[in-house]
Amino acid sequence: MNDDEVPAATATAVAKQVSAFYECHPYPPPVDDLEAYRQLWNDRRRRAESHLFWPAEPYRENRSILVAGCGTTQAAHYALRWPRAQVIGIDLSAKSIAFTQGLKRKYALANLELRQLAVERVIELGQSFGHVVCTGVLHHLPDPDAGLRALHDVLQPTGALNLMVYAPYGRAGVYMLQDYCRRLGVGHTVQEIRDLAASLKALPPDHPLAPLLRNSPDFADKAGLADALLHPQDRAYSVPQLLNFLGRAGLAFGRWVRQAPYLPWCGALASTPHQSRLLGLTAEAQYAAIELFRGTMVRHGVVAYRKDRPTQGAPVDFDGESWLGYTPIRLPDTLAVRDRLPKGAAAVLVNRNHTYTDLYLPIDARQERLLAAIDGERTIEGICREQGDRNLARAFFQQLWRWDQVVFNTS
Ligand SMILES: C[S@@+](CC[C@H](N)C(=O)[O-])C[C@H]1O[C@@H](n2cnc3c(N)ncnc32)[C@H](O)[C@@H]1O
């Protein structure tokens, strides 16, 4: 038995505890108004998402989507976000499924099917999926490997998995407080959660949990607090552990959902004397080292594919000539800031989904013109024809990609 294997009796007991926990504390706190979400998901956002997961495939809207461990809202979100897709949401928690049923009725989501079913038993759906979404779930399973293998088995050969699991170093304070609560026998009744929230007000300001309490939306309400600090089962994966986890399930790492925080070219590390050492490492070793240097990552969001997928599609690559044929698509939530600029900059590009303040990209006037020429239709070659200078374009579009400003349609 290796470290990741779990005895069957323990697994059953833990699964029961997790299930009981989510019956009491459905997550995320249920909402009944998805109008803003519906408005947000326009065609531009859909195209960007499609090419983030499938750069080498033409845009498609009608994939089959599995939302595994969908909680109260996520499956309804996907059904709204992809109205032409068939979406199935599964969850252990009857309460979460019932909340989602309410959203399905309210928004007439005919493309959404819901089942109370464990991830480990997803094969019972008798169906495979082009897109599998599983965020915030597997780290709560007694045997996460069994869960991930089950997802692999229902992922179509050309499908993409969007997986999010906790990361350990940024959650050190969470694990300390979980241990503290266990020692005090703190349960998860409403009164115990209230007492915990009150007690946390006395937490030393330099406690490792303090930055999360201050800044993370996960701690903004009592449901989030319970989910983080009173959860009966939660483990985290460092980068090497995550890559092994994927490998054991027959999956291959594709990319980080947001990659700039993991790359040696982006952020403060890029201007340290260590950058050249980092560049000498393999990509996997770079990610692992950067996770240690950043020290505060709380989760990893990853895109993975089956190891045996038939056409891998050439990875995004700026070494040969193929990059000229890529069509850049701007990612939503990116922003060109134009006030208080560094000297010589025409704008500074940021991605509002980044949580690290060192991830900003100053650009000059020529780069700004290239950026303005991106329309989601023209290839880089087409843009160069108007805006000139291929070498400048190559370096710039690679930067935009690394900094999560664009994805490419390479099909
Ligand atoms: C933290 S919530 C995440 C919900 C959703 N994925 C999201 O990101 O909003 C975890 C969910 O996983 C569900 N869950 C836990 N263990 C499960 C299992 N073995 N099979 C299916 N769902 C499970 C819980 O009931 C809960 O709804």
The ligand as an SDF file (V2000), in Angstrom:
LIG
                    3D

 27 29  0  0  0  0  0  0  0  0999 V2000
  -16.3180   22.7560   -1.8500 C   0  0  0  0  0  0  0  0  0  0  0  0
  -17.7340   22.1420   -2.6710 S   0  0  0  0  0  0  0  0  0  0  0  0
  -17.3570   22.6010   -4.3590 C   0  0  0  0  0  0  0  0  0  0  0  0
  -18.5840   22.7680   -5.2000 C   0  0  0  0  0  0  0  0  0  0  0  0
  -18.3240   23.1460   -6.6530 C   0  0  0  0  0  0  0  0  0  0  0  0
  -17.4890   22.2070   -7.3370 N   0  0  0  0  0  0  0  0  0  0  0  0
  -17.7500   24.5330   -6.7570 C   0  0  0  0  0  0  0  0  0  0  0  0
  -16.5650   24.6620   -7.1040 O   0  0  0  0  0  0  0  0  0  0  0  0
  -18.4930   25.4860   -6.5080 O   0  0  0  0  0  0  0  0  0  0  0  0
  -17.4600   20.3900   -2.6910 C   0  0  0  0  0  0  0  0  0  0  0  0
  -18.6500   19.5990   -3.2070 C   0  0  0  0  0  0  0  0  0  0  0  0
  -18.2250   18.2590   -3.4640 O   0  0  0  0  0  0  0  0  0  0  0  0
  -19.2600   17.3940   -3.0500 C   0  0  0  0  0  0  0  0  0  0  0  0
  -18.6660   16.0820   -2.7960 N   0  0  0  0  0  0  0  0  0  0  0  0
  -17.8160   15.7220   -1.8090 C   0  0  0  0  0  0  0  0  0  0  0  0
  -17.4610   14.4350   -1.9340 N   0  0  0  0  0  0  0  0  0  0  0  0
  -18.0970   13.9770   -3.0670 C   0  0  0  0  0  0  0  0  0  0  0  0
  -18.1200   12.7310   -3.7430 C   0  0  0  0  0  0  0  0  0  0  0  0
  -17.4130   11.6930   -3.3250 N   0  0  0  0  0  0  0  0  0  0  0  0
  -18.8660   12.6370   -4.8580 N   0  0  0  0  0  0  0  0  0  0  0  0
  -19.6030   13.6860   -5.3080 C   0  0  0  0  0  0  0  0  0  0  0  0
  -19.6150   14.8930   -4.6990 N   0  0  0  0  0  0  0  0  0  0  0  0
  -18.8630   15.0230   -3.5910 C   0  0  0  0  0  0  0  0  0  0  0  0
  -19.8390   18.0400   -1.8270 C   0  0  0  0  0  0  0  0  0  0  0  0
  -21.1180   17.5620   -1.5260 O   0  0  0  0  0  0  0  0  0  0  0  0
  -19.8020   19.5090   -2.2240 C   0  0  0  0  0  0  0  0  0  0  0  0
  -20.9910   19.9050   -2.8470 O   0  0  0  0  0  0  0  0  0  0  0  0
  1  2  1  0
  2  3  1  0
  2 10  1  0
  3  4  1  0
  4  5  1  0
  5  6  1  0
  5  7  1  0
  7  8  2  0
  7  9  1  0
 10 11  1  0
 11 12  1  0
 11 26  1  0
 12 13  1  0
 13 14  1  0
 13 24  1  0
 14 15  1  0
 14 23  1  0
 15 16  2  0
 16 17  1  0
 17 18  1  0
 17 23  2  0
 18 19  1  0
 18 20  2  0
 20 21  1  0
 21 22  2  0
 22 23  1  0
 24 25  1  0
 24 26  1  0
 26 27  1  0
M  CHG  2   2   1   9  -1
M  END
$$$$
